[in-house]
């Protein structure tokens, strides 16, 4: 293995992560034959096959799986060394890898802007994906920090609450209930509901609330996107329950309103998460401290004000 180059290890790790020579080549800006050659040379150095190919699919061998783990440990150590040297020079430099659940895309980019301005030497990679893929990335320790609202049950993690994530009832702006206050859960349950897909954190929290009060929801439509749900609400297909953060980009002429419903908003939290035992890099610790110290003020004020505006606009337009 002393003859293996760092370049070969990076190429191999990319192929293993994508299960594809083509996608690895695209990521690394290399040709596919170059990627294949690098993996072939590394395989020869190891002396054992690193991949099994069944049809068009690649599968890691046991040796390949062990080498992937080693590669990621090596890359992480090198990143930490680079950041440590920069820190000794009085600089904050390095790479920050953040993966967030799709709903977090409504506020995380706004937090990254001021952070990048404060630390221009930090390069950021932001992955936005669904709950299942976030758990896979967390399990493989592919990123520095993860932002999610529904915490995993079968992965040992360290987590810190960073923001409130209130869930509110959203309806078309001309909905008959827009003018009412303290609407009962029974009355809301009579409406057709548009819900996130089964397994989503939002849906689980909503279902728990209504199950607790022994109320059955009429789910008309399942959608896997908050934006699709908002369009369906505006189109009159029903009402839904969404994170208040999904409404922060709604303009003054929004076709949506937030209903004043008992037991709402449902109080939840956004968490910064990383695997148990993981030693955060200097850059990751800096970003986590930033989230805890300043992120809350920026995002919560925006989300709270937007919900207030939408409730007020619903009441005033209805009256």
N, C-alpha and C positions, 0 to 999 in steps of 0.2 A: 504493500500500500504506500510505501514511501515514494514510489515512482508515480503515483496518481497525482494529477495536478488539480489545483483549486478550480480551474475552469471545467475540468471533466466532472468534478463533483457538483458544480452548479448546474451543468447541463443534465446530469443524471437526476438530480432532485427535481428539476422542472418537468422532465418526462414522467417521473413517478407521480408528481402532484397532479398532472393533467391526464395521466394514462394515455398519452399521445405524443408521438414524435413531432407531428405537425404543429400542434398547439404550443409545444415547448419551443419549437423553432420560431414561431411567431412572437412569443414572449421575449425571446433572447435576441431577436433580429438576426437569426442565422438561417442558413438553408437546411432543409431536412436531411440531405446527405451528410452535412457537417455534424449535425446532432447525432445521427446514426453512427458515424465514425467515432465520435468522442465516447459514446456509450460502449461501442464495441471494444475500444482500447481499454476502457476502465474495466470491462468484464474480463478481458485478458489478464489485466493486472491482478484482479481479485482471484481469478482462477476458478470461478463458479458462475453459473448463469445468474443474472440479476432480474431478468424478466422471463416469463412464459407468455407466448403469444398463442391465443386460442381464437381462431378465425381472425377477426380484425381487432380484437380486444387484447390489451396488455394486462398482465397480472404480475405483481412483484413476487419473486421467490422469497424464501426465508432469508437468504443472504441479502437480497434486495431490500427487504423490510428493515433489516438491521443496519444496512448502509444508509438508508434514508434517515433513520434516527440519528446516526452519527453525523451525517451531513448537516442536519439542522442544528445539532449541538455545536458543531464547528462554526457554522455561520453566525450563530447567536454569540458565541465567544468572541469572534472577530468584530462583530458589531459593537459589543460592549467595550472591547479594547479601544476601538476607534473613538467611541463616545467618551471613554475615560481620559484618553489623551487630550481630546478637545476640552474636556472639563478642567483638566490640569492647566490648560492654556487660558482658562477663564472664558471659554466659549461654550455655547450650547449647540453642538452639531451632531449630525447622525441621521438615522432613519427611524420614523415612527410608523408602525403598521397597526391600523385600527380597523376592526370589523364591526359593523353595526347591523342591527335588525332593520328591515325596510322602513318602519315607521320613524326610526331615529334619523332618517335622512332629512326630516323637516327641521331639525335643529342642530345636528352635529356639524354640518358644513359652516353654519353661522358662527359656531364656536371656534372652528379651525382657523377662520380668517384672522381674528385678532391674535391668536396664538402664533400663527406664521409671521405676522408682522412683528411680534415681539421677539421671535427667535427665527430670523431669516435663514439661518444655517441648517435648519431641520427640514428634511424632505419627508413628505407624508404620503403614505399609501392608504387609501380608504376603500374598504370593501363593503358594499351594501348588498345584503342577501336575506333570504328567508330564515326562519327559525331552525329548520333542519340543517341547512348548510352552515349556519353559525355554530351549531353544536359540533358538526364535523370538524370545522376549523379549530374550535376550542380544544377538542379531543386530540387533534394532531399538533396543537401548539404552534399554529402557523403565524399568529399575530401577537403584538405586544399587549393590546387591550381589546376587550369586547364590550359593546354597549347593548344591553337588552333589558327587557322588562320582566319576562318570564324566566326565572332562574332554572337551570337544569337540575334534574333530580338524581341523575346517575353519574354525574361527573363531580369530582371533588374540586371545589373552587374557593377562591377568595373574592369577596365582592364588597363594594361600598355603594350605598345609595348616593346618587349625584344630583338627581332632579325629581320633582314630582311629575307624575304622568296621569293626570286626571282623565277619566273616561266620561264623555258627555253624550247626551241623546241629540242626534242631528236629524233635522227634517227639512222639507222644502220650505222656503221662506213664506209661502202662501198657505201653509198647512193650517187647518182649523184649530189646532191646539196651540198655535204660536202665541195667542193672546192670553192663554191661561197660565196660572201660577200653581206650583206644588201639585202637579198632575200625578195621579196615583199610578202605581206599577200595574195594577189591573187594567187601567185605561190604556196605558202604553202597550200592554201585551196584546190588546185587541187589534193593534195595527200590524200590517204586514212588515216583516223585518228583512233587512238585507244585512247579512253577516259575513265576517271574515271566515275563511275556510276552517274546517274542523282541525284542531290542534294549535291554532293561533292563541297567543296569550290573551288578546282582547276578548276573543270569543269565550275562552275558559272563564275569565273574570265575570263576564256578563251572565253566562249560564249558571255560575255559582250563586250569584245574587238572586236570580229568579227561582232557582231550585230551593234556595233557603226559604223563600216565601211561598213555595209550592205553587208557582205560577208557570203555565206552559206558554212558550213563545211560538208565534206562527212565523217560521222562517220561510220566506218566499224564494230567496235567492242567496247562494253562496258565491262570494267573489274573493279572489286572492290578492286584490290590490285596493289600497285606500282610495286612490284616485278614481278607480272604476266604481267604487261604492259611492263616492261623492257625486259622480255623474249620474248614477242610477237613482240616487235620492233626488237630485235636481230634475230628473226625468219623470218623477212621480211614481216610481216603482215601490216606494216604501220608506221607512225610516231606519236609522241604524245607530249604533253606539261606537264612537271613535275616540281615539286619543285627541285631547284638545290641541296637541301640537300639529295635527294634520290640518288644522284650520287656520294656522298662522299666516298662510299666504293668500287667504281669501280677501278679495278687494271689497270696497264699500258697496258695490252693486252685486254682492254675492247672492246666488239663488238658494243659499242654505241658511238655516237658523238653528240655534241651540234651544231646545225645549227645557222649561223649568220643571223638572221631575223629582219627586221625592226619592231619597236615597242616592241622588246623583249630585255632583259627580262621584263616581267610584274612585276612591283614592288608591293609586298605584305609584310605583317608583321606577325610575330608570336606574340601572346599576352599571358601574364599571366592574368588569369581571376579568379574572385571569386564573389559570390553573393553580391549584394549591402547590406550594413549594417553589413556584417560579420566582426567580429573582429579577425584578423589573430593572430594565436598563435606566440609565440616567435620564434619557429623553422621555421614556414612558413614565417615570416617576414625576418628572416635571409637568407632563401633560395631565396626569392624574391630580396633582396638586392644583393645577390651574382649573380643572373641572370643579373640584371641591370648593375652591376659594371664590371663583368668579363666574363660572358657567351658570350657576343657579340664578344669579341676578338677571342675566341677559335673557335666558329662555323662559323662565317662569313668568316674568313680567309681561313678555310678549304674548304668551299663550293665555294668561289670565285676562289680559286686556282684550284680546280678540274674542274670547268666549263672552265676555261682558258686552262687547259691541254687538255680537250676533244675537244675544238674548234681547238686548234693548231694541235692535232694529226689528226683530220679530214682533215684539209687543207693540211698538209704535206703528208699524205698518198694518198690523191686524186691527188696531183700534182706530 
